[in-house]
Amino acid sequence: MARKKGEPVCCFDCIPCSAGKISNDTDASECTSCPEDFWSNPQRDHCVPKETEFLSYNEPLGIGLTAASLLGTFMCAFVLGIFIYHHSTPIVRANNSELSFQLLLSLKLCFLCSLLFIGRPRLWTCQLRHAAFGISFVLCVSCILVKTMVVLAVFKASKPGGGASLKWFGVLQQRVIVIALTSLQAAICTAWIVSASPTPHKNTQYYNDKIVYECAVGSTVGFAVLLGYIGSLASLSCLIAFISRNLPDSFNEAKLITFSMLIFCAVWVAFVPAYVSSPGKYADAVEVFAILASSFGLLVALFGPKCYIILLRPEMNTRKAIMGREV
C-alpha cells in the first residue's frame, strides 16, 4: 500500500515491490527483503533461488573452449608422433630432439590444464587450476629458454677457442636447468596454496539477481608472482633468441623461437587488462583463451615449419639442405 500524497489516509495505491523484495500479505504496508541467495519472482510474491552462473561445459562458450583445448592436445600428440617416427632424420636431431619432446609434452599439459577453468568451481579445481597452469607454462618456457641458450652456445663453440661454452650445456646440464626452473615455480605454487589457498566463492556483486561462482585467488601477490615468474623467463628467452636471430642458417631455430615468444608475450600482455575488466565467468574465459592462444602460437611457430619439411618437403630433410637452408 502506497498512500497518496495530499489525500486522506484511506486513499492509497497498490504498487509492486521493488526487485529483491516480496509481499504475500493483503494490504501490507511494507515489503520483505529476500534472503541473500534468493531473489523475487516476477509477481513479487515469492522468493526464488538466484540463478547461478559459471563457465559451463553445456554452454556454447564452454563447448568452444573445450573443443579448442582438445584440438590442441590432439595436435601436440600428432606432432609428437611425427617427431618420434622421424627421430633419426636431420631436422629432428639438429635442434635438440630431447628438448623438443619435452616441449611437446609440456604444451600438451598447457592445453589440458585449461579444462580445469571450465565447470563448477570446487576446492580442488580452484587449487589445481593455477598451479597446473603455472607449472606447465614454466616447464614449456624453460625448455624454450634452454634450447635458445644451446643454440647460442653451439654457435660460439664453432668459433676458435669457443669449445668451452658447450661443457655447460650438455644433456645432463640441460635437464638440471629445466628441472630447477620448474621446481621453483612448483615451490611458488605450494607456498601460495598453503598460505592463502584459492577457494570457491559466491560473488553477488556483479549482478543482483545472479550468483556468480568463481575461484577467489586467495592471494593476489601469489598470483602476481606466478605470472611474473613466467613473464621473466619468457622475456629472457625472447631476448636471447633475438640476439641469436642472425646466426648462420644451420642454427636458425632462434628465429622461430623469437617469433613464438613475441606471440607468447603479446598474448599475456593483452591478458592482464582483459582479465581485470571481465566480470564473472568471462574472466575465466579470458584466461582460458590466453592459455590456448599462447599454446597454439608456440606449437605452430616452433613446430609448423619443421612438420612442413618432414611431411611435404622430404628433400630438404637432409644434413646438406639443413646446413645450407633455413629450417
Solvent accessible surface area in square Angstrom, and as a share of the most:
residue,aa,sasa,rsa
1,M,81,0.36
2,A,32,0.24
3,R,155,0.57
4,K,87,0.37
5,K,200,0.85
6,G,89,0.85
7,E,85,0.38
8,P,81,0.51
9,V,107,0.62
10,C,100,0.60
11,C,40,0.24
12,F,70,0.29
13,D,65,0.34
14,C,108,0.65
15,I,111,0.57
16,P,110,0.69
17,C,13,0.08
18,S,70,0.45
19,A,55,0.43
20,G,9,0.09
21,K,82,0.35
22,I,21,0.11
23,S,37,0.24
24,N,100,0.51
25,D,103,0.53
26,T,127,0.74
27,D,93,0.48
28,A,29,0.23
29,S,90,0.58
30,E,144,0.64
31,C,53,0.32
32,T,90,0.52
33,S,71,0.46
34,C,18,0.11
35,P,81,0.51
36,E,130,0.58
37,D,56,0.29
38,F,73,0.31
39,W,59,0.21
40,S,8,0.05
41,N,20,0.10
42,P,114,0.72
43,Q,128,0.57
44,R,64,0.23
45,D,45,0.24
46,H,107,0.48
47,C,38,0.22
48,V,62,0.36
49,P,99,0.62
50,K,23,0.10
51,E,109,0.49
52,T,58,0.33
53,E,21,0.09
54,F,43,0.18
55,L,1,0.01
56,S,22,0.14
57,Y,98,0.37
58,N,136,0.70
59,E,34,0.15
60,P,118,0.74
61,L,67,0.33
62,G,0,0.00
63,I,94,0.48
64,G,39,0.38
65,L,18,0.09
66,T,25,0.15
67,A,57,0.44
68,A,29,0.23
69,S,0,0.00
70,L,95,0.47
71,L,96,0.48
72,G,0,0.00
73,T,23,0.13
74,F,134,0.56
75,M,59,0.26
76,C,0,0.00
77,A,44,0.34
78,F,113,0.47
79,V,13,0.08
80,L,25,0.12
81,G,37,0.36
82,I,14,0.07
83,F,3,0.01
84,I,96,0.49
85,Y,175,0.66
86,H,44,0.20
87,H,103,0.46
88,S,72,0.46
89,T,30,0.17
90,P,41,0.26
91,I,2,0.01
92,V,2,0.01
93,R,163,0.60
94,A,54,0.42
95,N,14,0.07
96,N,37,0.19
97,S,31,0.20
98,E,57,0.25
99,L,3,0.02
100,S,2,0.01
101,F,51,0.21
102,Q,49,0.22
103,L,1,0.00
104,L,1,0.00
105,L,90,0.45
106,S,0,0.00
107,L,0,0.00
108,K,47,0.20
109,L,86,0.43
110,C,0,0.00
111,F,0,0.00
112,L,68,0.34
113,C,7,0.04
114,S,0,0.00
115,L,40,0.20
116,L,35,0.17
117,F,2,0.01
118,I,9,0.05
119,G,15,0.15
120,R,97,0.35
121,P,9,0.06
122,R,132,0.48
123,L,93,0.46
124,W,148,0.52
125,T,15,0.09
126,C,0,0.00
127,Q,50,0.22
128,L,82,0.41
129,R,3,0.01
130,H,6,0.03
131,A,12,0.09
132,A,25,0.19
133,F,1,0.00
134,G,0,0.00
135,I,55,0.28
136,S,8,0.05
137,F,0,0.00
138,V,0,0.00
139,L,43,0.21
140,C,0,0.00
141,V,0,0.00
142,S,0,0.00
143,C,0,0.00
144,I,0,0.00
145,L,5,0.03
146,V,0,0.00
147,K,6,0.03
148,T,0,0.00
149,M,47,0.21
150,V,18,0.10
151,V,14,0.08
152,L,39,0.20
153,A,6,0.04
154,V,44,0.25
155,F,39,0.16
156,K,104,0.44
157,A,22,0.17
158,S,75,0.49
159,K,108,0.46
160,P,139,0.87
161,G,85,0.82
162,G,16,0.15
163,G,48,0.46
164,A,64,0.49
165,S,31,0.20
166,L,74,0.37
167,K,126,0.54
168,W,165,0.58
169,F,38,0.16
170,G,27,0.26
171,V,84,0.48
172,L,121,0.60
173,Q,70,0.31
174,Q,16,0.07
175,R,108,0.39
176,V,83,0.48
177,I,44,0.22
178,V,5,0.03
179,I,113,0.57
180,A,56,0.43
181,L,36,0.18
182,T,19,0.11
183,S,59,0.38
184,L,92,0.46
185,Q,0,0.00
186,A,34,0.27
187,A,56,0.44
188,I,32,0.16
189,C,3,0.02
190,T,80,0.46
191,A,60,0.46
192,W,9,0.03
193,I,47,0.24
194,V,122,0.70
195,S,91,0.59
196,A,31,0.24
197,S,33,0.21
198,P,1,0.01
199,T,58,0.34
200,P,53,0.33
201,H,82,0.37
202,K,99,0.42
203,N,14,0.07
204,T,40,0.23
205,Q,165,0.73
206,Y,92,0.35
207,Y,68,0.26
208,N,106,0.54
209,D,64,0.33
210,K,50,0.21
211,I,6,0.03
212,V,0,0.00
213,Y,25,0.10
214,E,32,0.14
215,C,16,0.10
216,A,38,0.30
217,V,33,0.19
218,G,46,0.44
219,S,27,0.17
220,T,101,0.59
221,V,110,0.63
222,G,11,0.10
223,F,17,0.07
224,A,59,0.45
225,V,67,0.39
226,L,0,0.00
227,L,42,0.21
228,G,42,0.40
229,Y,29,0.11
230,I,9,0.04
231,G,32,0.31
232,S,62,0.40
233,L,12,0.06
234,A,1,0.01
235,S,63,0.41
236,L,82,0.41
237,S,0,0.00
238,C,19,0.12
239,L,101,0.50
240,I,27,0.14
241,A,0,0.00
242,F,101,0.42
243,I,105,0.53
244,S,0,0.00
245,R,83,0.30
246,N,115,0.59
247,L,21,0.10
248,P,66,0.42
249,D,50,0.26
250,S,17,0.11
251,F,46,0.19
252,N,6,0.03
253,E,2,0.01
254,A,0,0.00
255,K,71,0.30
256,L,30,0.15
257,I,0,0.00
258,T,14,0.08
259,F,120,0.50
260,S,0,0.00
261,M,0,0.00
262,L,98,0.49
263,I,52,0.26
264,F,3,0.01
265,C,34,0.20
266,A,65,0.50
267,V,32,0.18
268,W,30,0.11
269,V,111,0.64
270,A,61,0.48
271,F,7,0.03
272,V,77,0.44
273,P,83,0.52
274,A,39,0.30
275,Y,49,0.19
276,V,118,0.68
277,S,89,0.57
278,S,21,0.13
279,P,53,0.33
280,G,3,0.03
281,K,27,0.11
282,Y,99,0.37
283,A,15,0.12
284,D,16,0.09
285,A,10,0.08
286,V,35,0.20
287,E,1,0.01
288,V,0,0.00
289,F,133,0.56
290,A,3,0.03
291,I,0,0.00
292,L,8,0.04
293,A,30,0.23
294,S,0,0.00
295,S,0,0.00
296,F,46,0.19
297,G,11,0.11
298,L,1,0.00
299,L,3,0.02
300,V,84,0.48
301,A,9,0.07
302,L,2,0.01
303,F,3,0.01
304,G,30,0.29
305,P,45,0.28
306,K,3,0.01
307,C,16,0.10
308,Y,105,0.40
309,I,9,0.05
310,I,9,0.05
311,L,88,0.44
312,L,121,0.60
313,R,86,0.31
314,P,81,0.51
315,E,106,0.48
316,M,29,0.13
317,N,17,0.09
318,T,58,0.34
319,R,177,0.65
320,K,178,0.75
321,A,16,0.12
322,I,11,0.06
323,M,104,0.47
324,G,56,0.54
325,R,131,0.48
326,E,97,0.44
327,V,16,0.09
